[in-house]
């Protein structure tokens, strides 16, 4: 069985870096509204941006076991995310991120039966507890980001409105 698609989880980039990318995208989107922002509906814009940019976390839902010859596959289901959740590392990390094949709403961890069923079960239980710890740490980071997202958006809208007003005042001053 080819398992070359198995990857180390939580290792693509830090969630802190992803959060900064999201904030940059929000600022660019607010700027793209143009000067209509000055007279527009801030609340409607803010709600739309929040819904678009809030980050979704995954919730582990349980697992099932499949045996194929000498290979054991533990299939772990989750919801709340498309699987990209597992690409980002939390601020607090250990040196042992889990490895799995991640799909849209589940992941698979594979073990060899060569060491015996009790050893496989023990190894999976250790890996599953480690996975839950990583998910918990990243979920905390996401909660913190989402909790501050509304305030960030409101401030970014106000700042951009002020910048547009300043630009218009300068144009008025410079107009003959």
Secondary structure, 3 states (H helix, E strand, C coil): CCCCCCEECCCCEEHHHHHHHHHHHHHHHHHHCHHHHHCCCHHHHHHHHHHHHCCCCCEEEEEEEEEECCEEEEEEEEECCCCHHHHEECCCCCCCCCEEEECCCEEEEEEEHHHCHHHHHHHHHHHHHHHHHHHHHHHHHHHHHHHHHHHHHHHHHHHHHHHHHHHHHHHHHHCC
